[in-house]
Amino acid sequence: MDLTLNTDQKDLRAALREYLADAWSPERLRAASDGVPFDRQAWKALAEMGVFSVTLPEERGGMGLGLADAVILFEELGRALVPGPLTGTLLAAGPVPGAAEGDAAVTLLDTGAALGEGTAYVIEHPQAATHLVAIDDDGLFLLPVPQDELAALPLDPLTPVARVSVRPQDGERIGTAEDAARWRSLGAVLTASLQVGVAQGALDLAVRYAKERVQFDRVIGSFQAVKHLLAESLVRTDLARAAVLVAALVADDPQAGDLGEAASTAKLLADEAAAGSGRTGVQVHGGMGFTWEVLAHLYLKRAWVQETVFGTAGDHAELLAAAF
């Protein structure tokens, strides 16, 4: 299995990275974390670049590419800390009108992640979302977005959440049980790719600071302890990136392996990489890493939030253990 990016994939990544560097600068991220993180104009711009229609067939207005291309784009979105219901909107680009074009923003509800014994769930970006898709063991269901109260203090200021109580079966069925199972696997892979981006972004930030910060007349990046922290983060990130690409290629070619196992491996390694790089970034920045004006804490908080989406690392470790 060749994990080397081809020329088209490198160009695709470069174009999105260049756009995001301008569109989601550190200053804009700080402003968004203090106010409303979702920007519909920026969302529409992502759609025009093909982010949400990348896997949609050309005859349906998409780019006709595979999940392997989508995860390359999603890594860049994670690296730039782009807010919004990214995974749900890409998955829904086919069955939900307007998702591919950026006119809709689709948040997800996974019935496998209920709070307690009732029907209470947590959804992301409830105010920004125009549609809600429930992923249930019985199928996929399209529902209106509940207008419940937002959580007062979301863990990640760029990811507002709300606790809602709904019955998935009250919505319109848009997919079968098999579709729901595949969405869970694809969602895990896409979230893993966002986590790889978070890991890389946190590492890049830490490396830049380590090259600039001087202590005892030396840049701190020359200290062996700091070098080890950054090197370990790099290894975790590269390993997770490879696992995500493998899972995406398996999704594109079912004969290449078991998608469930590949998705669990990718999510497990990516969660560990994102949280590890997030902690390293905060540590390398020292006391500044905990302050609002430094972006390091936003990477760690995004990693923590995405650890809970489409199964935790513990959940996927148990699935993999049961498979062998």
C-alpha positions as CSV (number, residue, x, y, z in Angstrom):
1,M,0.0,0.0,0.0
2,D,1.6,3.2,-1.2
3,L,1.1,6.2,1.2
4,T,3.0,8.7,-0.9
5,L,1.0,11.7,-1.9
6,N,0.7,12.2,-5.7
7,T,1.2,15.6,-7.4
8,D,-2.6,16.4,-7.4
9,Q,-2.9,15.6,-3.7
10,K,0.0,17.8,-2.9
11,D,-1.5,20.6,-4.9
12,L,-4.8,20.1,-3.3
13,R,-3.2,20.3,0.2
14,A,-1.1,23.4,-0.7
15,A,-4.1,25.3,-2.1
16,L,-6.2,24.8,1.1
17,R,-3.2,25.4,3.4
18,E,-2.6,28.8,1.7
19,Y,-6.2,29.8,2.0
20,L,-6.5,28.8,5.6
21,A,-3.3,30.7,6.6
22,D,-5.1,33.9,5.5
23,A,-8.7,33.0,6.4
24,W,-8.0,31.6,9.9
25,S,-5.1,33.5,11.2
26,P,-4.2,33.4,14.9
27,E,-5.9,36.8,15.4
28,R,-9.1,35.6,13.8
29,L,-9.0,32.4,16.0
30,R,-8.7,34.5,19.1
31,A,-11.5,36.7,18.1
32,A,-13.7,33.7,17.2
33,S,-13.0,32.1,20.6
34,D,-14.3,35.3,22.3
35,G,-17.4,35.6,20.1
36,V,-19.3,33.5,17.5
37,P,-16.9,30.9,16.1
38,F,-19.0,30.0,13.1
39,D,-18.6,32.2,10.0
40,R,-21.1,31.4,7.1
41,Q,-19.1,33.3,4.5
42,A,-15.9,31.3,5.4
43,W,-18.0,28.1,5.4
44,K,-19.3,28.9,1.9
45,A,-15.7,29.5,0.8
46,L,-14.6,26.1,2.0
47,A,-17.5,24.6,0.0
48,E,-16.5,26.4,-3.1
49,M,-13.0,24.9,-2.7
50,G,-14.6,21.5,-2.8
51,V,-14.0,20.5,0.8
52,F,-17.5,19.1,1.4
53,S,-18.0,17.7,-2.1
54,V,-14.6,16.1,-2.5
55,T,-16.0,12.5,-2.4
56,L,-19.3,13.3,-4.2
57,P,-19.4,11.9,-7.7
58,E,-18.8,14.4,-10.5
59,E,-22.2,13.8,-12.0
60,R,-23.7,15.0,-8.8
61,G,-21.5,18.2,-8.7
62,G,-18.7,16.8,-6.7
63,M,-15.0,16.3,-7.3
64,G,-15.3,12.5,-7.6
65,L,-12.3,11.8,-5.4
66,G,-11.8,9.3,-2.6
67,L,-11.7,9.4,1.2
68,A,-7.9,9.4,0.9
69,D,-8.1,12.9,-0.7
70,A,-10.7,14.0,1.9
71,V,-8.4,13.2,4.9
72,I,-5.6,15.2,3.4
73,L,-8.0,18.2,3.3
74,F,-9.3,17.5,6.8
75,E,-5.8,17.4,8.2
76,E,-5.3,20.9,7.0
77,L,-8.6,22.0,8.6
78,G,-7.5,20.5,11.9
79,R,-4.1,22.1,11.7
80,A,-5.8,25.5,11.2
81,L,-8.3,24.8,14.0
82,V,-11.2,25.6,11.6
83,P,-14.5,25.6,13.6
84,G,-17.8,24.2,12.5
85,P,-19.5,20.8,11.9
86,L,-17.0,19.7,9.3
87,T,-17.4,15.9,9.5
88,G,-21.1,15.9,9.5
89,T,-21.4,18.2,6.6
90,L,-19.0,16.1,4.4
91,L,-20.8,12.9,5.3
92,A,-24.2,14.5,4.5
93,A,-23.1,16.1,1.2
94,G,-25.1,13.5,-0.7
95,P,-28.4,13.0,1.3
96,V,-28.8,16.5,2.7
97,P,-29.5,19.3,0.2
98,G,-27.1,22.2,0.3
99,A,-24.4,20.4,2.3
100,A,-22.0,20.1,-0.6
101,E,-22.5,23.7,-1.6
102,G,-22.0,25.1,1.9
103,D,-25.6,26.3,2.2
104,A,-26.2,23.7,4.9
105,A,-24.1,22.9,8.0
106,V,-24.9,19.5,9.3
107,T,-24.2,18.4,12.9
108,L,-24.4,14.8,14.1
109,L,-26.0,12.9,16.9
110,D,-24.7,9.4,17.6
111,T,-27.2,7.3,19.6
112,G,-24.3,5.2,20.7
113,A,-23.1,8.1,22.8
114,A,-26.2,8.8,25.0
115,L,-25.8,10.5,28.4
116,G,-27.1,8.2,31.1
117,E,-30.1,6.0,30.6
118,G,-32.4,8.5,28.8
119,T,-32.3,10.0,25.4
120,A,-30.0,13.0,26.2
121,Y,-27.2,13.6,23.7
122,V,-24.5,16.2,23.1
123,I,-24.4,17.9,19.7
124,E,-21.8,20.4,18.4
125,H,-22.4,23.8,16.9
126,P,-26.2,23.8,17.6
127,Q,-26.7,27.4,16.6
128,A,-24.6,27.2,13.4
129,A,-26.1,23.9,12.2
130,T,-29.0,24.0,9.8
131,H,-29.6,20.2,9.9
132,L,-29.1,17.4,12.4
133,V,-28.5,13.8,11.3
134,A,-28.9,11.1,13.9
135,I,-26.7,8.0,13.5
136,D,-28.7,5.1,15.0
137,D,-28.2,1.4,14.9
138,D,-31.4,1.3,12.8
139,G,-30.3,3.8,10.2
140,L,-29.7,7.5,9.5
141,F,-32.4,10.0,10.4
142,L,-32.7,13.7,9.4
143,L,-34.2,16.0,12.1
144,P,-34.5,19.7,12.8
145,V,-31.9,21.1,15.1
146,P,-33.2,21.4,18.6
147,Q,-33.0,24.9,20.0
148,D,-31.8,23.8,23.4
149,E,-29.7,25.9,25.7
150,L,-26.0,26.0,25.0
151,A,-23.5,24.7,27.5
152,A,-22.3,27.7,29.5
153,L,-18.6,26.9,29.3
154,P,-17.7,24.5,26.4
155,L,-14.4,22.8,26.8
156,D,-13.2,24.2,23.5
157,P,-14.3,27.8,23.0
158,L,-14.4,27.2,19.2
159,T,-16.8,24.3,19.6
160,P,-20.1,25.3,21.2
161,V,-22.1,22.3,22.4
162,A,-25.7,21.7,23.7
163,R,-27.3,18.8,25.5
164,V,-30.5,17.8,23.6
165,S,-33.2,15.2,24.0
166,V,-34.6,13.8,20.7
167,R,-36.0,10.6,19.3
168,P,-34.1,9.8,16.1
169,Q,-37.0,7.7,14.7
170,D,-39.1,10.9,14.7
171,G,-37.0,12.2,11.8
172,E,-36.9,11.4,8.1
173,R,-35.0,8.2,7.3
174,I,-32.2,9.0,4.9
175,G,-30.1,5.8,5.3
176,T,-30.2,2.2,6.3
177,A,-28.5,0.4,9.2
178,E,-25.6,-0.4,6.9
179,D,-25.3,3.2,6.0
180,A,-25.2,4.2,9.7
181,A,-22.5,1.7,10.4
182,R,-20.4,3.0,7.5
183,W,-21.0,6.6,8.6
184,R,-19.6,5.7,12.0
185,S,-16.5,4.2,10.5
186,L,-16.0,7.1,8.0
187,G,-16.7,9.6,10.8
188,A,-14.0,8.0,12.9
189,V,-11.5,8.3,10.1
190,L,-12.4,11.9,9.3
191,T,-12.2,12.9,12.9
192,A,-8.8,11.1,13.2
193,S,-7.6,13.2,10.3
194,L,-8.7,16.3,12.1
195,Q,-6.8,15.1,15.1
196,V,-3.6,14.5,13.1
197,G,-4.0,18.1,11.9
198,V,-4.4,19.3,15.5
199,A,-1.3,17.3,16.5
200,Q,0.8,18.8,13.6
201,G,-0.5,22.3,14.3
202,A,0.4,22.1,18.0
203,L,3.8,20.7,17.1
204,D,4.5,23.4,14.6
205,L,3.6,26.1,17.2
206,A,5.8,24.5,19.8
207,V,8.8,24.2,17.4
208,R,8.5,27.8,16.4
209,Y,8.5,28.9,20.0
210,A,11.4,26.6,20.9
211,K,13.5,28.3,18.2
212,E,12.7,31.8,19.5
213,R,12.5,31.5,23.3
214,V,15.9,32.1,25.0
215,Q,16.9,31.0,28.5
216,F,20.4,31.0,29.9
217,D,21.6,32.6,26.7
218,R,20.4,29.7,24.6
219,V,17.3,29.0,22.6
220,I,15.2,26.4,24.6
221,G,15.1,24.2,21.5
222,S,18.7,23.4,22.0
223,F,18.0,21.7,25.4
224,Q,17.9,18.0,25.3
225,A,14.7,17.7,27.3
226,V,12.8,19.9,24.9
227,K,14.2,18.1,21.9
228,H,12.9,14.8,23.3
229,L,9.4,16.2,23.8
230,L,9.2,17.5,20.3
231,A,10.7,14.4,18.7
232,E,8.2,12.2,20.5
233,S,5.4,14.4,19.3
234,L,6.7,14.1,15.7
235,V,6.8,10.3,15.9
236,R,3.3,10.1,17.3
237,T,2.0,12.4,14.6
238,D,3.7,10.7,11.7
239,L,2.5,7.3,12.9
240,A,-1.1,8.5,13.2
241,R,-1.0,10.2,9.8
242,A,0.0,6.9,8.2
243,A,-2.8,5.0,10.0
244,V,-5.3,7.6,8.8
245,L,-4.2,7.2,5.2
246,V,-4.4,3.5,5.5
247,A,-7.9,3.6,6.9
248,A,-9.0,6.0,4.1
249,L,-7.5,3.8,1.4
250,V,-9.4,0.8,2.9
251,A,-12.6,2.8,2.8
252,D,-12.0,3.5,-0.9
253,D,-11.1,-0.1,-1.6
254,P,-13.0,-2.7,0.6
255,Q,-10.7,-5.4,-0.7
256,A,-7.7,-3.7,1.0
257,G,-8.8,-4.7,4.5
258,D,-11.4,-4.4,7.3
259,L,-12.6,-0.8,7.5
260,G,-13.7,-1.1,11.1
261,E,-10.3,-2.3,12.3
262,A,-8.5,0.3,10.2
263,A,-10.8,3.1,11.5
264,S,-10.3,2.1,15.1
265,T,-6.5,2.0,14.7
266,A,-6.5,5.4,13.1
267,K,-8.7,7.0,15.7
268,L,-6.8,5.5,18.6
269,L,-3.4,6.6,17.3
270,A,-4.7,10.1,16.2
271,D,-6.3,10.8,19.6
272,E,-3.0,9.9,21.3
273,A,-1.0,12.1,18.9
274,A,-3.3,15.1,19.2
275,A,-3.5,15.0,23.0
276,G,0.2,14.3,23.3
277,S,1.2,17.2,21.0
278,G,-1.3,19.5,22.7
279,R,0.3,18.8,26.1
280,T,3.8,19.1,24.7
281,G,2.8,22.5,23.1
282,V,1.6,23.8,26.5
283,Q,4.6,22.5,28.3
284,V,7.1,24.0,25.8
285,H,5.4,27.3,26.1
286,G,5.8,27.1,29.9
287,G,3.4,29.2,32.0
288,M,2.4,31.1,28.8
289,G,0.8,27.9,27.4
290,F,-2.1,28.3,29.8
291,T,-2.9,31.9,28.9
292,W,-5.6,33.1,26.6
293,E,-3.4,35.0,24.2
294,V,-1.3,31.9,23.3
295,L,-2.9,29.4,20.8
296,A,-1.4,26.3,22.5
297,H,-4.3,25.8,24.8
298,L,-6.8,25.8,21.9
299,Y,-5.0,22.9,20.3
300,L,-5.1,20.9,23.5
301,K,-8.8,21.7,24.1
302,R,-9.7,20.8,20.5
303,A,-7.9,17.5,20.9
304,W,-9.8,16.7,24.1
305,V,-13.2,17.5,22.5
306,Q,-12.5,15.3,19.4
307,E,-11.3,12.5,21.6
308,T,-14.9,12.0,22.6
309,V,-16.3,11.9,19.0
310,F,-17.0,8.6,17.2
311,G,-15.6,6.6,20.0
312,T,-12.9,7.3,22.6
313,A,-9.4,5.8,22.4
314,G,-10.5,3.3,25.0
315,D,-13.5,2.3,23.0
316,H,-11.4,1.7,19.9
317,A,-8.8,-0.2,21.9
318,E,-11.5,-2.6,23.2
319,L,-12.8,-3.1,19.6
320,L,-9.3,-3.9,18.4
321,A,-8.6,-6.2,21.3
322,A,-11.8,-8.1,20.6
323,A,-10.9,-8.5,16.9
324,F,-7.7,-10.4,17.6
